[in-house]
Amino acid sequence: MSKIARPFAASRRFLLLLPLLLAASAIPAAAAVSAPDKVDIARVETYLNSIHSLTAKFLQVAPDGSLSEGKAYMRRPGRMRFEYDDPVPVLLVADGVWMVFHDRKLKQTTRVPLGSSPLSVLLRDKIELGGAVTVKSVNRGPGTLRLVLFDSDKPKEGDLTLVFGDQPLTLRQWVVTDAQGQATTVSLSQVETNMYLQPTLFIFRDPEPRERN
């Protein structure tokens, strides 16, 4: 039976999705950046800065291998929304200050500062892959480019791996990895960029009783 749409146990659901909010790791070491690496880093930087908004379908693989799907919305600076498909009763919203995790079934809401998430790198007003962000490694494969990043000022908050299709450059996947090597992978499909997104998408409101089933 497919793991997609498998209900999460209440005690595990938050733990499996938490890496999207906050990943803690040991201080990473960055490899020396070569001249070809610098060229590719500059390409990625230009590409990411060209994206002001994005929508996509996503497939998330949790550290235990369980799968979940949904719709993602992103708008720079600072806005993001992940709507998980049933039966996963989860909503993630970044409003420019906070990243909010809401579990409808458990009626629990958790807020962490947006800057505490490795994903905040993708939501900055101006994305610069140098200085405030350290590129740990650049890897190339057939038609792919992979960058591993961390926040230079907050190295304990985890690694973010960005995976791109190449020629043309297209964001396809990211991976958040914690100190124990546990990785949460999010793959994107049906990606559309630079469209108007309603501001209300990025405002979290606690559900009213009438909205509960």
TORZA-560207 format. One record per residue (C-alpha): x, y, z. Coordinates in steps of 0.2 Angstrom, whole numbers, plus 5000, padded with zeros to 4 digits. Layout:
XYZ/...
***
This chain:
500050005000/500750174996/501350285010/500550435002/499050485012/499550375027/498950455043/500250515054/500250465073/499950625083/501550605093/502650585077/501850715065/502650865072/504350785074/504350725056/503850895049/504851005061/506451005050/505451115038/505351245053/507051225062/508551115059/509951105072/511651045067/513451045072/514451195064/514851135046/516451165037/516451245020/517551175006/518651284996/517651364982/518351344965/518251454950/516951344941/515951344958/515951534958/515251534941/513851414945/513551504962/513351664953/512051584940/511051514955/511051684964/510451774948/509151644945/508451644963/508351834963/507351824947/505951734956/504851854965/503451724968/503251534965/501851404966/502151214964/501551044969/502650964982/503050794988/503950785005/504950635011/505150635030/506650555038/505650395041/505250375023/503450425025/502750535010/501550685010/500950794996/500250964994/500351144987/501751264990/501651454988/503151574990/503351764989/504951864992/505251935004/504851825019/503151735013/502851555011/501351435013/501251245012/499551165012/499650975015/498450865006/497250755017/497350655027/498850765034/498050905044/499551025042/499751205037/501451295037/501351485034/502751615035/502151795036/503851885035/504251875054/503651705060/503551535053/501951455059/501551265060/499751225063/498951045066/497151055063/496850885071/497850915087/497251095087/499051145090/500051295083/501851325085/502851485080/504651505077/505651655070/505751645051/507651675052/507751515062/507351405047/508651365034/507251395021/507351585025/508851595013/507551574999/506451705006/507651855008/507352014999/509052004990/509751824989/511651834991/512551664991/514051735000/514451835016/512851805026/512651635017/514051515016/514051385001/514751225009/514851134992/514451134974/514050964965/513650934947/512850794939/512050754922/510850894920/510850944938/511651064950/511751044969/512251174982/512351145000/512151305010/512051365028/511851535037/513551605041/512951695057/511851545063/512851385058/512051285071/510351295063/510651175049/511051145031/509951175016/510351085000/509651154984/509451044969/509251124952/508851054934/510051134922/509951214905/508851294909/509151324928/507551274938/507351244956/506751054958/507151004976/507751054993/508350955008/508551005026/509750895036/509950895055/511450855066/510950665066/510950655047/509050655046/508550725030/506850795025/506650815006/505450924997/505250894978/504351024967/503350994951/502151104941/503251254945/502551424940/503451584944/503151774945/501251774947/500251884958/499851794975/498451854987/499251935002/498051835013/498851675008/500251725020/499251775035/498851635048/497251645057/496751525070/495251425063/493551475069/492451335077/491251335062/492751285051/493051125061/492350965055/
***
